[in-house]
Every structure is written in structure tokens, then in C-alpha cells.
Amino acid sequence: MAPAPATLHAAVMARLGPQDAADPRRGLAARALARRVTAAGVGLALLAALLAGLARRRARATA
């Protein structure tokens, strides 16, 4: 494994944009968490829609 170039850290940090001074990864972690929360919300909405469709289908079959 080859060592990273000396300027790689500076180049990566420059592309990240504004970050919290306490932890430069904080912005990245917040975005990753937001993506996961959004995906979970979409998944729950999909599950609720599927369950509602199944309940409606069963209600029509018995009526």
C-alpha cells in the first residue's frame, strides 16, 4: 500500500465545505444520518401504503 500524498488531506478538507470546528466529520455524519432517516421514513410510508392496500382488498373481498 502506497502512502497518500502530503496534499491529499488538504484537498479533501477543502472539498468538504464548512464544517464544525470541533469535529470536521460532523457535517458528513449529519448528512449520512439525514439520508438514513429519510430512507427509513420512505420505507415506513411504503409499508403503511402496502398494509392499507391489503386491508382494503380484504375488506372488499368479504363485503
PDB file as gemmi writes it, atoms N, CA and C in Angstrom:
CRYST1    1.000    1.000    1.000  90.00  90.00  90.00 P 1                      
ATOM      1  N   MET A   1       0.847  -1.168   0.000  1.00  0.00           N  
ATOM      2  CA  MET A   1       0.000   0.000   0.000  1.00  0.00           C  
ATOM      3  C   MET A   1       0.896   1.235   0.000  1.00  0.00           C  
ATOM      4  N   ALA A   2       0.640   2.133  -0.924  1.00  0.00           N  
ATOM      5  CA  ALA A   2       1.444   3.347  -1.050  1.00  0.00           C  
ATOM      6  C   ALA A   2       0.919   4.425  -0.111  1.00  0.00           C  
ATOM      7  N   PRO A   3       1.804   5.229   0.453  1.00  0.00           N  
ATOM      8  CA  PRO A   3       1.347   6.320   1.319  1.00  0.00           C  
ATOM      9  C   PRO A   3       0.616   7.391   0.508  1.00  0.00           C  
ATOM     10  N   ALA A   4      -0.309   8.050   1.151  1.00  0.00           N  
ATOM     11  CA  ALA A   4      -1.072   9.119   0.492  1.00  0.00           C  
ATOM     12  C   ALA A   4      -0.183  10.339   0.286  1.00  0.00           C  
ATOM     13  N   PRO A   5      -0.415  11.083  -0.785  1.00  0.00           N  
ATOM     14  CA  PRO A   5       0.360  12.312  -0.998  1.00  0.00           C  
ATOM     15  C   PRO A   5       0.146  13.297   0.152  1.00  0.00           C  
ATOM     16  N   ALA A   6       1.123  14.113   0.398  1.00  0.00           N  
ATOM     17  CA  ALA A   6       1.064  15.057   1.522  1.00  0.00           C  
ATOM     18  C   ALA A   6      -0.075  16.059   1.370  1.00  0.00           C  
ATOM     19  N   THR A   7      -0.465  16.371   0.155  1.00  0.00           N  
ATOM     20  CA  THR A   7      -1.511  17.376  -0.059  1.00  0.00           C  
ATOM     21  C   THR A   7      -2.919  16.783  -0.091  1.00  0.00           C  
ATOM     22  N   LEU A   8      -3.048  15.476   0.019  1.00  0.00           N  
ATOM     23  CA  LEU A   8      -4.364  14.845  -0.088  1.00  0.00           C  
ATOM     24  C   LEU A   8      -5.309  15.317   1.009  1.00  0.00           C  
ATOM     25  N   HIS A   9      -4.822  15.378   2.237  1.00  0.00           N  
ATOM     26  CA  HIS A   9      -5.673  15.809   3.351  1.00  0.00           C  
ATOM     27  C   HIS A   9      -6.222  17.212   3.108  1.00  0.00           C  
ATOM     28  N   ALA A  10      -5.372  18.111   2.689  1.00  0.00           N  
ATOM     29  CA  ALA A  10      -5.805  19.493   2.438  1.00  0.00           C  
ATOM     30  C   ALA A  10      -6.811  19.544   1.293  1.00  0.00           C  
ATOM     31  N   ALA A  11      -6.591  18.743   0.259  1.00  0.00           N  
ATOM     32  CA  ALA A  11      -7.508  18.739  -0.886  1.00  0.00           C  
ATOM     33  C   ALA A  11      -8.876  18.204  -0.478  1.00  0.00           C  
ATOM     34  N   VAL A  12      -8.894  17.135   0.292  1.00  0.00           N  
ATOM     35  CA  VAL A  12     -10.170  16.552   0.732  1.00  0.00           C  
ATOM     36  C   VAL A  12     -10.902  17.516   1.649  1.00  0.00           C  
ATOM     37  N   MET A  13     -10.212  18.097   2.605  1.00  0.00           N  
ATOM     38  CA  MET A  13     -10.855  19.018   3.542  1.00  0.00           C  
ATOM     39  C   MET A  13     -11.367  20.262   2.820  1.00  0.00           C  
ATOM     40  N   ALA A  14     -10.688  20.701   1.767  1.00  0.00           N  
ATOM     41  CA  ALA A  14     -11.136  21.875   1.019  1.00  0.00           C  
ATOM     42  C   ALA A  14     -12.439  21.586   0.274  1.00  0.00           C  
ATOM     43  N   ARG A  15     -12.629  20.341  -0.171  1.00  0.00           N  
ATOM     44  CA  ARG A  15     -13.849  19.982  -0.899  1.00  0.00           C  
ATOM     45  C   ARG A  15     -15.038  19.744   0.018  1.00  0.00           C  
ATOM     46  N   LEU A  16     -14.815  19.547   1.307  1.00  0.00           N  
ATOM     47  CA  LEU A  16     -15.913  19.245   2.224  1.00  0.00           C  
ATOM     48  C   LEU A  16     -16.809  20.442   2.491  1.00  0.00           C  
ATOM     49  N   GLY A  17     -16.299  21.629   2.350  1.00  0.00           N  
ATOM     50  CA  GLY A  17     -17.096  22.808   2.650  1.00  0.00           C  
ATOM     51  C   GLY A  17     -17.033  23.129   4.130  1.00  0.00           C  
ATOM     52  N   PRO A  18     -17.881  24.061   4.601  1.00  0.00           N  
ATOM     53  CA  PRO A  18     -17.835  24.473   6.000  1.00  0.00           C  
ATOM     54  C   PRO A  18     -18.181  23.314   6.932  1.00  0.00           C  
ATOM     55  N   GLN A  19     -17.393  23.163   7.971  1.00  0.00           N  
ATOM     56  CA  GLN A  19     -17.596  22.091   8.945  1.00  0.00           C  
ATOM     57  C   GLN A  19     -17.553  22.682  10.350  1.00  0.00           C  
ATOM     58  N   ASP A  20     -18.001  21.911  11.303  1.00  0.00           N  
ATOM     59  CA  ASP A  20     -17.896  22.288  12.705  1.00  0.00           C  
ATOM     60  C   ASP A  20     -16.423  22.245  13.099  1.00  0.00           C  
ATOM     61  N   ALA A  21     -15.952  23.262  13.764  1.00  0.00           N  
ATOM     62  CA  ALA A  21     -14.534  23.324  14.123  1.00  0.00           C  
ATOM     63  C   ALA A  21     -14.137  22.225  15.100  1.00  0.00           C  
ATOM     64  N   ALA A  22     -15.072  21.743  15.913  1.00  0.00           N  
ATOM     65  CA  ALA A  22     -14.752  20.711  16.896  1.00  0.00           C  
ATOM     66  C   ALA A  22     -14.470  19.376  16.220  1.00  0.00           C  
ATOM     67  N   ASP A  23     -15.196  19.035  15.181  1.00  0.00           N  
ATOM     68  CA  ASP A  23     -15.025  17.753  14.503  1.00  0.00           C  
ATOM     69  C   ASP A  23     -15.316  17.946  13.018  1.00  0.00           C  
ATOM     70  N   PRO A  24     -14.307  17.862  12.173  1.00  0.00           N  
ATOM     71  CA  PRO A  24     -14.528  18.107  10.751  1.00  0.00           C  
ATOM     72  C   PRO A  24     -15.448  17.089  10.086  1.00  0.00           C  
ATOM     73  N   ARG A  25     -15.682  15.939  10.735  1.00  0.00           N  
ATOM     74  CA  ARG A  25     -16.560  14.928  10.142  1.00  0.00           C  
ATOM     75  C   ARG A  25     -18.011  15.119  10.537  1.00  0.00           C  
ATOM     76  N   ARG A  26     -18.296  16.079  11.390  1.00  0.00           N  
ATOM     77  CA  ARG A  26     -19.653  16.249  11.913  1.00  0.00           C  
ATOM     78  C   ARG A  26     -20.676  16.520  10.810  1.00  0.00           C  
ATOM     79  N   GLY A  27     -20.334  17.368   9.856  1.00  0.00           N  
ATOM     80  CA  GLY A  27     -21.243  17.644   8.747  1.00  0.00           C  
ATOM     81  C   GLY A  27     -21.527  16.404   7.920  1.00  0.00           C  
ATOM     82  N   LEU A  28     -20.495  15.607   7.686  1.00  0.00           N  
ATOM     83  CA  LEU A  28     -20.673  14.371   6.933  1.00  0.00           C  
ATOM     84  C   LEU A  28     -21.573  13.403   7.684  1.00  0.00           C  
ATOM     85  N   ALA A  29     -21.372  13.287   8.985  1.00  0.00           N  
ATOM     86  CA  ALA A  29     -22.189  12.378   9.789  1.00  0.00           C  
ATOM     87  C   ALA A  29     -23.642  12.832   9.814  1.00  0.00           C  
ATOM     88  N   ALA A  30     -23.867  14.129   9.889  1.00  0.00           N  
ATOM     89  CA  ALA A  30     -25.238  14.648   9.909  1.00  0.00           C  
ATOM     90  C   ALA A  30     -25.941  14.365   8.590  1.00  0.00           C  
ATOM     91  N   ARG A  31     -25.223  14.524   7.484  1.00  0.00           N  
ATOM     92  CA  ARG A  31     -25.836  14.237   6.179  1.00  0.00           C  
ATOM     93  C   ARG A  31     -26.128  12.753   6.031  1.00  0.00           C  
ATOM     94  N   ALA A  32     -25.218  11.907   6.502  1.00  0.00           N  
ATOM     95  CA  ALA A  32     -25.446  10.462   6.424  1.00  0.00           C  
ATOM     96  C   ALA A  32     -26.645  10.066   7.278  1.00  0.00           C  
ATOM     97  N   LEU A  33     -26.750  10.654   8.453  1.00  0.00           N  
ATOM     98  CA  LEU A  33     -27.893  10.370   9.318  1.00  0.00           C  
ATOM     99  C   LEU A  33     -29.187  10.850   8.674  1.00  0.00           C  
ATOM    100  N   ALA A  34     -29.163  12.011   8.055  1.00  0.00           N  
ATOM    101  CA  ALA A  34     -30.362  12.535   7.387  1.00  0.00           C  
ATOM    102  C   ALA A  34     -30.794  11.613   6.254  1.00  0.00           C  
ATOM    103  N   ARG A  35     -29.825  11.078   5.508  1.00  0.00           N  
ATOM    104  CA  ARG A  35     -30.167  10.133   4.434  1.00  0.00           C  
ATOM    105  C   ARG A  35     -30.818   8.882   4.995  1.00  0.00           C  
ATOM    106  N   ARG A  36     -30.270   8.362   6.088  1.00  0.00           N  
ATOM    107  CA  ARG A  36     -30.837   7.138   6.684  1.00  0.00           C  
ATOM    108  C   ARG A  36     -32.230   7.381   7.239  1.00  0.00           C  
ATOM    109  N   VAL A  37     -32.426   8.519   7.884  1.00  0.00           N  
ATOM    110  CA  VAL A  37     -33.749   8.850   8.434  1.00  0.00           C  
ATOM    111  C   VAL A  37     -34.755   9.014   7.303  1.00  0.00           C  
ATOM    112  N   THR A  38     -34.354   9.656   6.227  1.00  0.00           N  
ATOM    113  CA  THR A  38     -35.243   9.826   5.074  1.00  0.00           C  
ATOM    114  C   THR A  38     -35.591   8.478   4.462  1.00  0.00           C  
ATOM    115  N   ALA A  39     -34.602   7.618   4.306  1.00  0.00           N  
ATOM    116  CA  ALA A  39     -34.857   6.288   3.746  1.00  0.00           C  
ATOM    117  C   ALA A  39     -35.789   5.488   4.649  1.00  0.00           C  
ATOM    118  N   ALA A  40     -35.603   5.595   5.959  1.00  0.00           N  
ATOM    119  CA  ALA A  40     -36.482   4.891   6.892  1.00  0.00           C  
ATOM    120  C   ALA A  40     -37.907   5.432   6.797  1.00  0.00           C  
ATOM    121  N   GLY A  41     -38.061   6.741   6.668  1.00  0.00           N  
ATOM    122  CA  GLY A  41     -39.391   7.337   6.527  1.00  0.00           C  
ATOM    123  C   GLY A  41     -40.083   6.887   5.255  1.00  0.00           C  
ATOM    124  N   VAL A  42     -39.338   6.851   4.154  1.00  0.00           N  
ATOM    125  CA  VAL A  42     -39.914   6.383   2.889  1.00  0.00           C  
ATOM    126  C   VAL A  42     -40.298   4.911   3.007  1.00  0.00           C  
ATOM    127  N   GLY A  43     -39.454   4.125   3.650  1.00  0.00           N  
ATOM    128  CA  GLY A  43     -39.760   2.708   3.846  1.00  0.00           C  
ATOM    129  C   GLY A  43     -41.006   2.502   4.689  1.00  0.00           C  
ATOM    130  N   LEU A  44     -41.140   3.274   5.757  1.00  0.00           N  
ATOM    131  CA  LEU A  44     -42.334   3.160   6.599  1.00  0.00           C  
ATOM    132  C   LEU A  44     -43.588   3.599   5.856  1.00  0.00           C  
ATOM    133  N   ALA A  45     -43.486   4.646   5.056  1.00  0.00           N  
ATOM    134  CA  ALA A  45     -44.637   5.094   4.267  1.00  0.00           C  
ATOM    135  C   ALA A  45     -45.034   4.030   3.247  1.00  0.00           C  
ATOM    136  N   LEU A  46     -44.053   3.403   2.626  1.00  0.00           N  
ATOM    137  CA  LEU A  46     -44.331   2.332   1.675  1.00  0.00           C  
ATOM    138  C   LEU A  46     -45.004   1.153   2.365  1.00  0.00           C  
ATOM    139  N   LEU A  47     -44.496   0.777   3.522  1.00  0.00           N  
ATOM    140  CA  LEU A  47     -45.096  -0.321   4.281  1.00  0.00           C  
ATOM    141  C   LEU A  47     -46.525   0.010   4.687  1.00  0.00           C  
ATOM    142  N   ALA A  48     -46.760   1.224   5.140  1.00  0.00           N  
ATOM    143  CA  ALA A  48     -48.117   1.633   5.528  1.00  0.00           C  
ATOM    144  C   ALA A  48     -49.054   1.594   4.328  1.00  0.00           C  
ATOM    145  N   ALA A  49     -48.586   2.038   3.170  1.00  0.00           N  
ATOM    146  CA  ALA A  49     -49.422   2.008   1.965  1.00  0.00           C  
ATOM    147  C   ALA A  49     -49.735   0.577   1.550  1.00  0.00           C  
ATOM    148  N   LEU A  50     -48.752  -0.301   1.624  1.00  0.00           N  
ATOM    149  CA  LEU A  50     -48.990  -1.704   1.285  1.00  0.00           C  
ATOM    150  C   LEU A  50     -49.980  -2.353   2.239  1.00  0.00           C  
ATOM    151  N   LEU A  51     -49.823  -2.098   3.523  1.00  0.00           N  
ATOM    152  CA  LEU A  51     -50.748  -2.667   4.508  1.00  0.00           C  
ATOM    153  C   LEU A  51     -52.158  -2.118   4.323  1.00  0.00           C  
ATOM    154  N   ALA A  52     -52.278  -0.838   4.021  1.00  0.00           N  
ATOM    155  CA  ALA A  52     -53.598  -0.248   3.780  1.00  0.00           C  
ATOM    156  C   ALA A  52     -54.233  -0.866   2.538  1.00  0.00           C  
ATOM    157  N   GLY A  53     -53.445  -1.090   1.511  1.00  0.00           N  
ATOM    158  CA  GLY A  53     -53.957  -1.733   0.299  1.00  0.00           C  
ATOM    159  C   GLY A  53     -54.423  -3.148   0.560  1.00  0.00           C  
ATOM    160  N   LEU A  54     -53.661  -3.896   1.343  1.00  0.00           N  
ATOM    161  CA  LEU A  54     -54.069  -5.260   1.687  1.00  0.00           C  
ATOM    162  C   LEU A  54     -55.336  -5.266   2.525  1.00  0.00           C  
ATOM    163  N   ALA A  55     -55.434  -4.354   3.473  1.00  0.00           N  
ATOM    164  CA  ALA A  55     -56.631  -4.277   4.310  1.00  0.00           C  
ATOM    165  C   ALA A  55     -57.847  -3.919   3.461  1.00  0.00           C  
ATOM    166  N   ARG A  56     -57.674  -3.015   2.526  1.00  0.00           N  
ATOM    167  CA  ARG A  56     -58.789  -2.617   1.658  1.00  0.00           C  
ATOM    168  C   ARG A  56     -59.207  -3.776   0.757  1.00  0.00           C  
ATOM    169  N   ARG A  57     -58.224  -4.504   0.262  1.00  0.00           N  
ATOM    170  CA  ARG A  57     -58.519  -5.649  -0.605  1.00  0.00           C  
ATOM    171  C   ARG A  57     -59.302  -6.716   0.159  1.00  0.00           C  
ATOM    172  N   ARG A  58     -58.902  -6.988   1.388  1.00  0.00           N  
ATOM    173  CA  ARG A  58     -59.609  -7.987   2.207  1.00  0.00           C  
ATOM    174  C   ARG A  58     -61.009  -7.511   2.576  1.00  0.00           C  
ATOM    175  N   ALA A  59     -61.149  -6.211   2.822  1.00  0.00           N  
ATOM    176  CA  ALA A  59     -62.463  -5.668   3.172  1.00  0.00           C  
ATOM    177  C   ALA A  59     -63.415  -5.785   1.981  1.00  0.00           C  
ATOM    178  N   ARG A  60     -62.919  -5.567   0.781  1.00  0.00           N  
ATOM    179  CA  ARG A  60     -63.759  -5.699  -0.417  1.00  0.00           C  
ATOM    180  C   ARG A  60     -64.134  -7.152  -0.671  1.00  0.00           C  
ATOM    181  N   ALA A  61     -63.224  -8.072  -0.379  1.00  0.00           N  
ATOM    182  CA  ALA A  61     -63.481  -9.489  -0.627  1.00  0.00           C  
ATOM    183  C   ALA A  61     -64.568 -10.025   0.303  1.00  0.00           C  
ATOM    184  N   THR A  62     -64.633  -9.520   1.524  1.00  0.00           N  
ATOM    185  CA  THR A  62     -65.628 -10.011   2.482  1.00  0.00           C  
ATOM    186  C   THR A  62     -66.947  -9.274   2.364  1.00  0.00           C  
ATOM    187  N   ALA A  63     -66.978  -8.139   1.699  1.00  0.00           N  
ATOM    188  CA  ALA A  63     -68.217  -7.349   1.607  1.00  0.00           C  
ATOM    189  C   ALA A  63     -69.147  -7.847   0.533  1.00  0.00           C  
TER     190      ALA A  63                                                      
END                                                                             
